[in-house]
Structures are given as structure tokens and as C-alpha cells.
Amino acid sequence: MKINVIIPNFFPAIVYGGPIFSSLNTCKELSKLDNIKINVSSTNANMHSKLDVEINKNIKFEENFYVKYYNETKIDKVSLPLLFNIWKDIKKSDIIHIQYMFSTPTPIGLFYSWLLKKPTILSPRGALGVWCLAQGSGLKNKWLKYFIKPFTKNTFWHATAQQEKDEIISIFPNAKVEIIPNGIEYDKFQNSNILSKKEYIKKFTNQDYEPNKIIVSMGRLQKKKGFDILIDSFFETLKSFPNSILLIAGGNEGEEKNLQIQIKNLNLENSIFLIGAISGQDKIDFLANADLFCLPSHNENFGNVYVESLATGTPIVASNMTPWSEVENYECGKWVKNSIEETSKAMNEILKKDRNKMRINSKKLAEKYGWQYIANQFKNLFDKILELK
């Protein structure tokens, strides 16, 4: 079974955040299953630059897993080599899995798949959320109407949660939607270095003091993530937990200056730190040694970093614009409206709970998102599609 994954950006373009790792790990695990070969068609775009990779050649990542990078003619806009050559990748595949919505490879892939009568799966990757669609000049609705809808009659849709399924059906009422969540390298997140609060602050801020509580967040510094709400919520939380600290990790995508001004206006320069992007062991230690992870995002179809935090044993506060309501059932977090009042209230509630119990409950929930389970769910979907062909 040959699966052609069409995606605008692929590893090692980690500047695009969690979805890059999600796509990579899904492909890795699928290629380990019997009778599956994965061929990824992508570009060498890396946001403001290009990846240093060979182009127009199948590069072997692992056994039965290859990636072809087409040169991006205009970065994050269009790849003419992909436009004129991707039909060859589609033609020799059994199923086409197209990811993302508002990028040129998506309608190109849909058109050629329709033309060549290939079964297709489409993953919006959170792009159909109300908040996301409201951003921009209104061109997104026209894009969906003219470039996506004409080719989706026989397309299967992939959602990572019920919330995303509802978003898809609200726009495409007749869509056939399968829910398969993102996964996590659970075992990797068990290998954290234990740090005292003083060691932690020294490591990540180079400051020399010991806080009361450590609250962390992580994500690209953009409006969607709701970091402004987090900062105001933390200001309120300090009334109950003075001498606490908030660390926000993530690369800048236009909001860093605004957040710095907000922090200064609240006189919290010694309590809130923007520490930039981190990865690898630093990321694991950053999450594992905190008391609480909080991200009041305006929209997430999944939000890898939530489950990564849980996997390290750190409870979360997530907004109800994310699919993480089950943290309430597992007693390892709160799922609340992304307002200052509700977020601060939730933070206070979690910080008062027993940390060891929170650690056990968090890991218990995260464990069920191991990649091997996710890959098998995709395999079942592939088999279902081919049976219907």
C-alpha cells in the first residue's frame, strides 16, 4: 500500500512548530507497519528561508519512508516544480493524504487526485476553526469555495478531535470525517532531569532566586496562542501565590514586542520571562519541573504541547477552544473559557492540588496517545478506504 503524503512543510522545518513533529512521527510509525510505504511530497520552505536539503529527489528517512522536497519558488507561497511534477507522485500511489488547507499544495494535490481518480484524505490541521477563519481579509472562505469544495465529494476528512470534526461539518455538511488524534513519543518524555526550583530558574532565565511556584507556557509568539490573556491571568494569580514565576518558551511570530510592553506595564519584568524557542532535552526538563502548564489559546485542533506537558507529569490549564476537556475527567487539569477571570481561577485551583497526584494523573492520560496506537488507527482508515474503492 503506497501512501503519498502531500504537505507544504516537512521536517526539519521545525520553525512551524508541533505539526511538523506530528507529521514526521506519524509517517515513521506507519512505515513500520506491514505492507505500507510512505512517500512525502513537500517543499524546502522554512518560513523565511529554505531548508538545506536535496531537492527533487526521494530521500530515505527510514525503511519504507521517503521524502521529496520541491524547491519553493516563492517562500510560503508557491512551488512551481511541485505544481508541474507532483502528479507523478500521485499517479504511482494508492492513497493520497493531503495536509493543511490554505497552502497551494492542497488544491494542487486535490485536483490531480481527482483527475487521476485516487482516494484522498484531507487533514485541515486546525485551519477551519472559527477564530482562524476570522483572521485575514475574508479570502479564506473564497479559497474554500473555489479551490477546495469542488474536489471533495469523495474525499475522506481527518480530524484530530470531535471539536475539529464539528468545524469541518459546519462548512462541509456532507463530509465523511474520521477522528484520529495526534500522538506523542511518550517514553521520551519520561527521561527528565530533576531540578530544584533554584536550579530551574538559573538554567532557563539565568536569575539567582527560588520562586514559590513555576508556571510555564510554550508556543510560537502569535496572537492565536492567547499569551496576552495568560500574562494578565498570571498577574491575578500572583495575589494568591506571590513570588511565583511565569516562563513562556517559543519563537517570535509578531507578538514578542507587544508581550514585552504588556509585561512592563504590569511591572512584571522580574516575574515573567520570554525565553525563546527550546527543544530536545531542554524542552522536556522545562515542562517536567514546572508546577503548571497554561496556554489559553484561541484555537487548537489538537495542541501537541498540552499532551507533551501531561506526559512529563505536569498538569495543564487549556482553553475550551481546544479539545482537552478530558483533563477534567482525569483530574490533571482544567478546561475553561480563555478569559482572564476563568484562566486565573483555574490556575489557582490546580496550584492548590497535590503535585504528586497531579503527576500520576497527567501521565495516565498522556500514555494513551503513543504513536504506535495512532499509526494503527490510520492503517485501519487506509484499509477502509481501499475496501470502498
C-alpha positions as CSV (number, residue, x, y, z in Angstrom):
1,M,0.0,0.0,0.0
2,K,1.6,3.2,-1.2
3,I,0.6,6.4,0.7
4,N,1.6,9.8,-0.8
5,V,1.6,12.5,1.9
6,I,1.3,16.0,0.4
7,I,2.3,18.7,2.9
8,P,3.7,22.2,2.3
9,N,6.4,22.0,5.0
10,F,8.1,19.0,6.5
11,F,10.9,18.1,8.9
12,P,13.4,19.6,9.6
13,A,11.4,22.8,9.1
14,I,10.7,22.8,12.9
15,V,10.1,26.6,12.8
16,Y,6.5,25.7,12.0
17,G,6.0,24.1,15.4
18,G,4.3,20.9,16.7
19,P,2.6,19.8,13.5
20,I,6.0,19.2,11.9
21,F,6.8,16.6,14.5
22,S,3.3,15.2,14.4
23,S,3.6,14.6,10.6
24,L,7.1,13.1,10.9
25,N,6.2,10.7,13.7
26,T,3.0,9.6,12.0
27,C,5.0,8.7,8.9
28,K,7.7,7.0,10.9
29,E,5.2,4.7,12.7
30,L,3.2,4.0,9.7
31,S,6.3,2.9,7.7
32,K,7.0,0.3,10.4
33,L,3.7,-1.5,9.7
34,D,3.4,-4.3,7.3
35,N,2.5,-3.5,3.7
36,I,2.8,0.3,4.0
37,K,5.2,2.6,2.1
38,I,5.2,6.3,2.8
39,N,6.3,8.9,0.2
40,V,6.1,12.5,1.4
41,S,5.9,15.3,-1.2
42,S,6.8,18.7,0.3
43,T,8.8,21.8,-0.3
44,N,12.1,23.2,1.1
45,A,10.3,26.2,2.7
46,N,11.4,27.1,6.2
47,M,9.3,30.2,6.8
48,H,11.8,33.0,6.0
49,S,14.5,30.8,4.4
50,K,14.9,27.4,2.7
51,L,16.0,24.1,4.1
52,D,19.4,22.9,3.3
53,V,18.2,19.7,1.6
54,E,18.4,18.0,-1.7
55,I,15.5,18.8,-4.0
56,N,13.5,16.8,-6.5
57,K,14.9,13.5,-5.1
58,N,13.4,10.8,-2.9
59,I,15.4,11.0,0.3
60,K,15.3,7.9,2.5
61,F,14.3,8.7,6.1
62,E,13.7,5.1,7.2
63,E,12.8,1.8,5.6
64,N,9.6,2.4,3.5
65,F,9.7,6.1,4.3
66,Y,10.9,8.6,1.7
67,V,10.6,12.4,1.4
68,K,10.9,14.5,-1.8
69,Y,11.4,18.3,-1.3
70,Y,10.4,20.5,-4.2
71,N,12.0,23.9,-4.5
72,E,9.8,26.7,-3.2
73,T,9.7,29.4,-5.9
74,K,8.3,32.0,-3.5
75,I,8.7,31.0,0.1
76,D,5.5,30.1,1.8
77,K,3.6,31.0,-1.3
78,V,4.1,28.6,-4.3
79,S,6.4,26.0,-5.7
80,L,6.3,25.8,-9.4
81,P,8.3,22.5,-9.5
82,L,5.7,21.0,-7.2
83,L,2.8,22.4,-9.3
84,F,4.1,20.8,-12.5
85,N,5.5,17.5,-11.1
86,I,3.5,16.3,-8.2
87,W,1.1,14.5,-10.4
88,K,3.8,11.9,-10.9
89,D,4.0,11.2,-7.2
90,I,0.2,10.9,-7.0
91,K,-0.1,8.6,-10.0
92,K,2.1,5.9,-8.5
93,S,0.3,6.0,-5.1
94,D,-2.7,4.1,-3.8
95,I,-4.0,6.8,-1.3
96,I,-3.2,10.5,-1.1
97,H,-3.1,12.2,2.3
98,I,-3.1,16.0,1.9
99,Q,-2.4,18.1,5.0
100,Y,-3.3,21.8,5.7
101,M,-5.9,23.9,3.9
102,F,-4.6,27.4,2.9
103,S,-1.4,26.5,1.1
104,T,-1.0,25.9,-2.7
105,P,-0.1,22.2,-2.5
106,T,-3.6,21.5,-1.1
107,P,-5.7,22.4,-4.2
108,I,-3.0,21.2,-6.5
109,G,-3.0,17.8,-4.8
110,L,-6.8,17.7,-4.7
111,F,-7.0,18.5,-8.4
112,Y,-4.5,15.9,-9.5
113,S,-6.0,13.3,-7.2
114,W,-9.5,14.0,-8.6
115,L,-8.1,13.8,-12.2
116,L,-6.3,10.5,-11.6
117,K,-9.2,9.1,-9.5
118,K,-7.1,8.5,-6.4
119,P,-8.7,8.1,-2.9
120,T,-7.9,11.1,-0.8
121,I,-7.7,12.0,2.8
122,L,-7.7,15.7,3.8
123,S,-6.4,17.0,7.2
124,P,-7.2,20.6,7.9
125,R,-4.8,20.8,10.8
126,G,-6.9,23.2,12.7
127,A,-7.4,25.7,9.9
128,L,-11.2,25.6,9.9
129,G,-11.6,26.9,13.5
130,V,-13.9,29.9,13.8
131,W,-11.0,32.1,15.2
132,C,-8.7,31.0,12.3
133,L,-11.2,31.7,9.6
134,A,-11.9,35.1,11.1
135,Q,-8.3,36.2,10.6
136,G,-7.4,37.9,7.3
137,S,-9.4,39.7,4.6
138,G,-12.1,37.1,4.1
139,L,-10.3,35.4,1.3
140,K,-10.3,32.1,3.2
141,N,-14.0,31.5,2.6
142,K,-13.5,32.1,-1.2
143,W,-10.5,29.8,-1.1
144,L,-12.6,27.0,0.4
145,K,-15.5,27.6,-2.0
146,Y,-13.5,27.7,-5.2
147,F,-10.3,25.7,-4.6
148,I,-11.3,23.1,-2.0
149,K,-15.0,22.3,-2.3
150,P,-15.1,21.3,-6.0
151,F,-12.8,18.4,-5.3
152,T,-14.0,17.0,-2.0
153,K,-17.1,15.0,-3.0
154,N,-15.4,11.6,-2.5
155,T,-12.7,12.8,0.0
156,F,-12.3,11.5,3.5
157,W,-11.6,14.1,6.1
158,H,-9.3,13.6,9.1
159,A,-9.9,15.4,12.4
160,T,-7.8,15.2,15.5
161,A,-10.8,15.6,17.9
162,Q,-14.5,15.9,18.0
163,Q,-14.2,19.7,18.0
164,E,-12.4,19.7,14.7
165,K,-14.9,17.3,13.2
166,D,-17.7,19.7,14.1
167,E,-15.7,22.5,12.5
168,I,-15.4,20.5,9.3
169,I,-19.0,19.5,9.1
170,S,-20.1,23.1,9.8
171,I,-18.5,24.1,6.4
172,F,-18.8,20.8,4.5
173,P,-22.0,19.2,5.8
174,N,-21.7,16.0,3.8
175,A,-18.0,15.4,4.8
176,K,-17.0,11.9,5.8
177,V,-14.9,12.6,8.9
178,E,-12.7,10.2,10.8
179,I,-11.3,11.2,14.2
180,I,-7.6,10.2,14.8
181,P,-5.7,12.2,17.4
182,N,-2.1,13.3,17.2
183,G,0.4,11.2,19.1
184,I,3.4,11.6,21.3
185,E,6.7,9.9,21.9
186,Y,5.6,9.1,25.4
187,D,8.7,7.2,26.5
188,K,11.0,10.1,25.5
189,F,9.1,12.5,27.9
190,Q,9.8,10.2,30.8
191,N,13.5,11.0,30.7
192,S,13.6,14.3,32.5
193,N,16.4,15.7,34.7
194,I,15.1,16.6,38.2
195,L,15.9,20.2,39.0
196,S,15.3,22.2,42.1
197,K,13.3,25.4,41.6
198,K,16.5,27.4,42.1
199,E,18.4,25.3,39.6
200,Y,15.5,25.6,37.2
201,I,15.3,29.4,37.3
202,K,19.1,29.6,36.8
203,K,19.0,27.3,33.8
204,F,16.2,29.0,31.9
205,T,16.5,32.6,33.0
206,N,20.0,32.9,34.4
207,Q,18.4,34.5,37.5
208,D,19.5,33.6,41.0
209,Y,16.5,33.0,43.3
210,E,13.9,30.4,44.3
211,P,10.3,31.1,43.4
212,N,7.2,29.8,45.1
213,K,5.5,28.3,42.0
214,I,6.7,27.8,38.4
215,I,4.1,28.3,35.7
216,V,5.1,27.7,32.1
217,S,3.7,28.0,28.6
218,M,5.0,27.2,25.2
219,G,4.1,28.1,21.6
220,R,5.0,30.4,18.8
221,L,4.5,34.0,19.9
222,Q,1.4,34.8,17.8
223,K,-2.0,36.2,18.6
224,K,-3.7,32.8,18.4
225,K,-2.0,31.5,21.4
226,G,-3.5,33.9,23.8
227,F,-0.3,34.8,25.7
228,D,-1.8,38.3,26.5
229,I,-4.6,36.5,28.4
230,L,-2.0,34.3,30.2
231,I,0.0,37.3,31.3
232,D,-3.0,39.1,32.8
233,S,-4.2,35.9,34.4
234,F,-0.8,35.3,36.0
235,F,-0.9,38.9,37.3
236,E,-4.1,37.9,39.2
237,T,-2.7,34.6,40.3
238,L,0.2,36.4,42.0
239,K,-2.2,37.6,44.6
240,S,-2.7,34.1,45.8
241,F,0.8,32.8,45.0
242,P,3.2,35.7,45.4
243,N,6.8,35.2,44.4
244,S,5.8,32.8,41.6
245,I,7.2,33.0,38.1
246,L,5.9,32.6,34.6
247,L,8.2,31.4,31.7
248,I,7.0,31.4,28.1
249,A,9.0,29.5,25.6
250,G,8.6,30.0,21.8
251,G,10.0,31.8,18.8
252,N,8.6,35.1,17.8
253,E,5.9,35.4,15.2
254,G,5.0,39.0,15.6
255,E,3.8,39.2,19.2
256,E,7.0,39.4,21.2
257,K,7.2,43.2,21.3
258,N,3.5,43.5,22.4
259,L,4.0,41.0,25.1
260,Q,7.1,42.7,26.4
261,I,5.2,46.0,26.6
262,Q,2.4,44.3,28.4
263,I,4.8,42.8,30.9
264,K,6.5,46.1,31.5
265,N,3.2,47.9,32.0
266,L,2.3,45.4,34.7
267,N,5.7,45.8,36.3
268,L,6.4,42.1,36.0
269,E,9.8,42.1,34.4
270,N,11.2,40.1,37.3
271,S,8.4,37.6,37.3
272,I,7.7,36.8,33.6
273,F,10.4,35.7,31.1
274,L,10.2,35.2,27.4
275,I,12.9,32.6,26.9
276,G,12.8,31.9,23.1
277,A,12.4,28.6,21.4
278,I,13.7,25.5,23.1
279,S,13.7,21.8,22.1
280,G,15.1,18.4,22.9
281,Q,16.1,17.6,26.5
282,D,15.7,21.3,27.5
283,K,12.0,21.1,26.4
284,I,11.4,18.0,28.5
285,D,13.1,19.5,31.6
286,F,11.3,22.8,31.1
287,L,7.9,21.0,31.2
288,A,8.6,18.3,33.7
289,N,9.9,20.6,36.5
290,A,7.2,23.1,36.4
291,D,4.1,23.2,38.7
292,L,1.7,24.0,35.9
293,F,1.4,24.5,32.2
294,C,-1.1,27.0,30.9
295,L,-2.0,28.0,27.3
296,P,-5.3,29.9,26.8
297,S,-5.2,29.5,23.1
298,H,-8.0,30.9,20.8
299,N,-8.0,27.8,18.7
300,E,-6.2,24.4,18.6
301,N,-7.3,21.4,16.6
302,F,-5.1,19.3,19.0
303,G,-2.2,21.2,20.6
304,N,0.7,18.8,20.9
305,V,2.3,20.8,23.7
306,Y,-0.6,20.1,26.0
307,V,-0.1,16.3,25.8
308,E,3.7,16.8,26.0
309,S,3.3,18.6,29.3
310,L,1.0,15.9,30.6
311,A,3.5,13.2,29.5
312,T,6.1,14.8,31.7
313,G,3.7,14.7,34.6
314,T,2.8,18.4,34.6
315,P,-0.9,19.3,34.8
316,I,-2.4,21.8,32.3
317,V,-4.9,24.6,32.0
318,A,-6.3,24.7,28.5
319,S,-9.0,26.9,26.9
320,N,-12.3,25.5,25.8
321,M,-11.3,26.4,22.3
322,T,-9.0,23.3,22.4
323,P,-10.1,19.6,22.6
324,W,-8.7,18.9,26.1
325,S,-11.9,18.6,28.1
326,E,-10.8,15.1,29.2
327,V,-8.2,16.6,31.7
328,E,-11.2,17.3,33.9
329,N,-12.2,13.6,34.0
330,Y,-8.6,12.5,34.6
331,E,-8.2,15.2,37.3
332,C,-5.0,16.5,35.8
333,G,-6.0,20.0,34.6
334,K,-8.8,22.5,33.8
335,W,-10.6,23.2,30.6
336,V,-12.0,26.7,30.8
337,K,-13.1,29.7,28.8
338,N,-10.0,31.7,27.6
339,S,-10.8,34.7,29.7
340,I,-8.6,36.3,32.3
341,E,-11.0,35.5,35.2
342,E,-11.6,31.9,34.3
343,T,-7.9,31.2,33.4
344,S,-6.7,32.7,36.7
345,K,-9.3,30.9,38.7
346,A,-8.2,27.6,37.1
347,M,-4.5,28.2,37.7
348,N,-5.2,28.9,41.4
349,E,-7.2,25.7,41.7
350,I,-4.6,23.5,40.1
351,L,-1.7,25.1,42.1
352,K,-3.5,24.2,45.3
353,K,-3.8,20.5,44.5
354,D,-1.4,17.7,45.4
355,R,1.5,17.8,43.0
356,N,2.3,14.1,43.1
357,K,-1.3,13.1,42.4
358,M,-1.4,15.6,39.5
359,R,1.8,14.0,38.1
360,I,0.4,10.5,38.2
361,N,-3.0,11.5,36.7
362,S,-1.2,13.5,33.9
363,K,0.9,10.6,32.8
364,K,-2.0,8.3,32.9
365,L,-3.9,10.4,30.3
366,A,-0.9,11.1,28.1
367,E,0.1,7.4,27.8
368,K,-2.9,6.6,25.6
369,Y,-1.5,8.9,22.9
370,G,1.5,6.8,22.0
371,W,2.4,6.9,18.3
372,Q,2.0,3.2,17.7
373,Y,-1.7,3.4,18.6
374,I,-2.2,6.4,16.3
375,A,-0.5,4.7,13.4
376,N,-2.7,1.6,13.7
377,Q,-5.8,3.9,13.6
378,F,-4.5,5.4,10.3
379,K,-3.8,1.9,8.9
380,N,-7.5,1.0,9.7
381,L,-8.6,4.1,7.8
382,F,-6.5,3.2,4.8
383,D,-7.9,-0.3,4.7
384,K,-11.4,1.0,4.9
385,I,-10.9,3.5,2.1
386,L,-9.4,0.8,-0.2
387,E,-12.3,-1.6,0.5
388,L,-14.7,1.1,-0.6
389,K,-12.8,1.9,-3.8
